[in-house]
Amino acid sequence: MGKTSDLTAVQKTIIDTLHKEGKTQKVIAKEAGCSQSSVSKHINRQAKGRKKCGRKKCTSSRDNRTLQRIVTTNPFKNVGEIHKEWTAAGVSASRTTTRRLMKDMGFRCRIPCVKPLLKKKQRKKRLAWAKDKKDWTDAEWSKVMFSDESKFCISFGNQGPRVWRKSGEAQNPRCMRSSVKFPPSVMVWGAMSSAGVGPLCFLRSRVNAAVYQEVLEHFMLPAADQLYGDADFTFQQDLAPAHSAKTTSTWFKDHGIPVLDWPANSPDLNPIENLWGIVKRRMQYARPNNAEELKTTIRATWALITPEQCHRLIESMPRRITAVIEAKGAPTKY
């Protein structure tokens, strides 16, 4: 053991204590369980007052605080822009130093989460809604059928597996992923409750009030029979124009189905959004070649959703509501 950096904190303490008592380096090395040269180097280092070696830092604490303020104020700027602004403030540092210091401060470059932009009026309505529902029990939430539409496309972007390849194989078709400018996509309507999921509906055209009412007639009602039988339930939907149309409201009244009041721009409150996320993650490694294969993959993945998964998502409703109240109506992590 020839380096003082190899010594543990306990060994250094033993060496310092015995050295003050006047013990020889041979005795100290035996007691500390290290080599005599390590003891000698540690004692000499302490005598000279040398704590560290290496190049002196080119920035001061004040410079570092300036950098942290720049990053905090402009989190969407890239390293080059941040470095330019920092050096414009009179700091002499390289771009590499800027990146390293940002990393030391705990900053990491990540894909930003996407949240809906809520107006002040919408936040107030969300807060009022959450306070009104904060005392709902799991039994009450289990009577709610949650619904939503989601878009699936044959485009995996930066998702999917990485590839193991040798140098020069970058253009090898075996090591490439296909991409198209306008990938085929499908729009899907689905519903869920704490008892499981209902049948999927693949929408062929733009969803207006008439199309949506056909979905309700041919897919929502069968889902209700499947999930609730003869028991009462409340239907949940967002405030899309087709959902809030007068003819759609009349349809619900004619069929005697109560609709849950719902705040605008609140996907974070709807557990089926998380269910869509589960389905898309499970499809991450699928490679459908056309829209029909994509539909088949969606159906197969949807069929694997268990009632237990749905029940856990429904159980999260009280936590979602608490998060909205704590955030005073602002978007939450859900």
MOFENKA-V248968 format. One line per field, one symbol per residue. ss: DSSP state (a for helix, b for strand, c for the rest). phi: phi as a letter, one per 30 degrees, with the letter a starting at -180 (. if undefined). burial: b if it has 24 or more other C-alpha atoms within 12 Angstrom, else e. Layout:
ss = ???
phi = ???
burial = ???
This chain:
ss = cccaaaccaaaaaaaaaaaaccccaaaaaaaacccaaaaaaaaaaaaaccccccccccccaaaaaaaaaaaaacccccaaaaaaaaaaccccccaaaaaaaaaacccccccccccccccaaaaaaaaaaaaaaccccaaaaccbbbbbbbbbbcccccccccccccccccccaaacccccccccbbbbbbbbbccbbcccbbbcccccaaaaaaaaaaaaaaaaaaaacccccbbbccccaaaacaaaaaaaaaaccbbcccccccaaacaaaaaaaaaaaaccccccccaaaaaaaaaaaaacccaaaaaaaaacaaaaaaaaaacccccccc
phi = .ccddddddddddddddddddiddddddddddibddddddddddddddidcbbkdddcbcdddddddddddddbdcdddddddddddddjccaddddedddddddjdbdbdddcbddcdeddddddddddddcdcdcddddddcccbacbccbdachcdjddbcbcdjcecdedcccdbbdbdebbcbcbbbbdckccddbcdcbddcdddddddddcbdddddddcbicddacccadcdeddcddddddedddcicdcddbddhbddccdddddedddddddecdbdcaddddddddeddddddcedddddddddeedddddddddhjdecdd
burial = eeebeebeeebbebbbeebeeeeebeebbebbebbbebbbbbbeeeeeeeeeeeeeeeeeeebbebbbebbeeeeeeebeebbebbeeeebebeeebbbebbeeeeeeeeeeeeeeeeeeeebebbbebbeebbeeeeeebbbbbbbbbbbbbbbbeeeeeeeeeeeeeeeeeeeeeeeeeeeebbbbbbbbbbbbbbbbbbbeeebeeebbbebbeebbbebbeebbeeeebbbbbbeeebbbeeebbebbeeeebebbbbbbbbbbbbbbbbbbeebbeebbebbbeeeeebbebbbebbeebeeebbbbbbbbbbbbbbbbbeebbbbbeb
